[in-house]
Amino acid sequence: MIDKFLDGKGALITGGASGFGRGFAFAYAQRGADLVLVDINGELLEETAKKVKQETGQNVIPIVCDVTKSDHVQNMAKQAFNELDNIYILNNNVGGGFGFFDLLRVREDIFDKTIALNLKGQWLIAKEVCKRMKKQKFEPLAGKVIHTASIAGVKVDGGTPVYSISKAGIIAMMQLLAQSLAPKITVNAISPGYHLTGAYKDKLDVMKMTMDEGHVKTPLNRYGTVEDVVNVSVFLASPDSNFITGHNFIVDGGIAEVGVQAYYFKSEI
């Protein structure tokens, strides 16, 4: 039997229409949470919200939002807290990557787009949600924040330099938020490695090709799944993690810490 430790609590998930966000949505709803799912893809968002609601019976509110725009985020946060009694879990999952480049050859628009989506977007969401979250009356914690980072932010990847910079920034931001929101809110991050998601068009051969090109070696000798990351997120959302804050959980089969870090090409500069 699944423990309903999120019964009576709300969860807001950005990037909630697919991939890890979709996995988080099903997992939290199965444990009793009502949800606000946020994504820019309205059609896919509606589909995911409908399926989660049908399978779990929980209240699921889809909100289309461009997280890179502060007015959109402000309106989204206001609607989320109006729709639900509380937001106990903020899963700040939104993000993406934009191609392989040498850092000194990256176009300015690609740099700006990557930083805006991955780092600024998560900052804007945290800013608007956490100032409301910390006023909640839950005990011993008023809420929990879980960021999605990446092993690219732990071991920088020369093939995706701006992505690495943005994800390293998320880890730093998580630690700063953990300091400022203690003792009422815990803030942690999850850093996935190579997992079969929409980033690889949900195709194993595409992910294997990417890993082969980058000479990636995974010590545990299998590819990552959405469930691998969801399981850690469930732990962080549960009371079992109440004494953990400011920590980055690397979920990559050992690549970042004991494997071979990706290297895609040598610079010609």
N, C-alpha and C positions, 0 to 999 in steps of 0.2 A: 504494500500500500504506500502511495506517495504521501509524504509529510506535507501538509498544507500550511507551512510556516509563513506563507505570504497572504493568508486569508485576511481580508479586511485592509489590505495594503495595495497601493497603486505603484505601477512601474512605468517609466517612460523610457522608450528605446528609440534612439536615432539610428538611421539606416535600417529601419525595422522591416522593410519589405522583402528582404532576401538575405541569403548568406548567413553569417553569424547572427544578425539581428532577428531574422526569422526564427532561428533556433532558440535564441533567448526568449522570444515571445511565447513559443509553445511551452518551454520549460517553466517560465514564471507563471503562466496561466494555469498550468497543470498543478502548480503549488499554491493556487488560490488567489493570485494577483489579478486585479483589473488592470488593463493596459491602455497606454497612449502610444501608438506607433507612429513614428515620424519618418518621412522619406520624401524625396523630390519626385519619385516615380509614382504618380497618382494611381495609375491602372494596377500596377503590381501591388501597391500598398493596399488597395481595396480588396484585392484577391486574397492577400495574406491575412488581413484583418477578418475577413469573412470565414476563412478556413479555421483560424484559431478560435474564433467565437463558436463555430459549429462543433468543433471537437472538444472544447473545454467547458463551454457554457458560461465563460467569463465575459464581462463587459470589455469590448475592445474598440477604442476610439482612434480612427486613422486621421492624421493631420498632415496635409501636404505642406512642406516647408523647405525653403532654401536656407540652409543653416549658415551660409556665408553672409547673409544680410541681417543686420541687427533688428530692423523693424519686423521682419518675418519671424525671427526668433522670439521677440518680445510678445507678438500676437499669439504665437504658438503656445508659449508658456502660460499666458493668461488663460487661453482656452483650456489647456490641459488641467490647470488647477480648478477651473470652473466645472469641468466635466467630471472630475474625480474628487473625492474628499481629501485625498493626499497623494503625494508622490514620495513613496518611501525608497524606491530604487530608481536611480538615474543610471541607465546604461548608455554611456556616451560612446557610441559605436561607429558613428558616421566617418567615412573616409574613402580614399581611393588613390590610385597611382596613375601617372601619365607618362609612360614610355621609358626607354632606356637612353640615357645621355651621360656624357662626361660633364662634370659640374661646370667647367669653364665654357662649355658649349650650350648650356641650357638657355633657351629663350626666356626673356623676362616674363612673358605672359604665362608660360608653363610654370615658372617659379611661383608667380603670384597665385595661380589657380590651385596649385598643390598645397601651398601654405594656407590659403583661404579655406579650402575644404577640410583638410586634415587637422590643422592646429587652431586657426581662428574659429572655425565652426564649433569645435569642441569647447573652446573657451567661452564663446557666446552662449552656448547652451548651459554650461555650468554656471555662468554668471547669473542667468535669469532664473534657473531652477533652484540653485542652492540657497539663494537669499530667501526664498520662500520655504524651502525644505527645513532650514535650521530653526524655523519658528514652530515646527510641528511638535506635538506633545508626546510622541512615542518615547518609551523608556526601554532600555538604557540609551538607545540611539534614536535620534530624530530621523535618520535616513542613511543611505549608503550610495556611494558613487563608484561606478566601475567604468574605466576608460578602456577602449581598445587601442593599443599601441601596435608594436611589431618588433620582431627580432632585428629588423633593419634599423631600428632606433637604438639597439643595444650594441650590435656589431655593424658599423656603417657599411653600406653597400655601394661600391663605386659605380655600379650599373644603374642604380636608382638614387642618385645623391640627394635630390630635393625631397623625395619621399623619406629618406633616412633622416634628413634634417627635421622634417615635420614630425616624425614619430619620436625622435629624441626629444623634441620640444614637448610632446604630449607627456612623456615620462617625467620630465622636469616639472611641467604644470601640475601633474598629478601629485607630486611630492609637495609642491607649494600649497596646493589646495588641502592636502592632508594636514599640513601645519596650521593653516588658517581656519579650517573647519572643525578641528579637534576642540573639545572632546565629544561633540554631539553628532558628528558625521564622520564615517570612515570613507577614505578615498584610496582606491587601489587601481592597478592597471593589469591587463592581460596582453602579453605580446605573442601573438601567433607566429608560426613559421609558414611552412608550405601546406596549406589545407585546401581541399577540393571545394571551391566556392565559385561564385560568378566571376571572380577575378580571373579565373582560368576557363571561363565559359562553361563551368561545371563539367569539364572534360578532363579525364585523367591523363590522356595522351598530351594535351596542351600543357598541363602542369609538369609532366615528366620531361617534356621538351625544354621547358623553362629551367628546370633543375639541371638537366644535362648541359645546357648552354652555360649555366653559371657554375658548373662543376660542384654542385651541392651534394654533400654526403650526409645522410641522416643516420646517426648511430643506432637508433631503434629500428631502422630498416623497414619503414613503411611510411606511407603518406599520412598527413594529418587529416582529420575529419572535422566537420562542424561540431560534432558531439564532443570531441576532445576539448574544445574551447568552452562549449556550453556547460560541461561538467564543472569546470573551474568557476565559471560565472555563478552557477547554482550555489557552490560552496561560499562564494563571496557575498551572495545575497542572503545567506542563511545565518542564524545565530551562531553557528560554529566558527564563524570568522570575526566575531565581534571585537576581538582583541588584536586585529591586524589592520594596520593602516600605513599608507605611504609605500606600499610594496608593489613591485612589478613582477607578475607571475609569467615566466617564460614557458610557453606551451608549444614546443617545436621538435620534439623527439631527440633533443640534445644537440641540435645544429650549432646554436650560438655559444654553448659553453664547452662542448667536447667534440664537436664535429668539425667539418671543413667549411669555412665561411665562403659565401658565393663570390666569384670574381668573373665578370663577364667579358672584359676586354682590357687591354693595356692602353693607357692614354697616349695619344700621338702629339700632345702639346709639348 
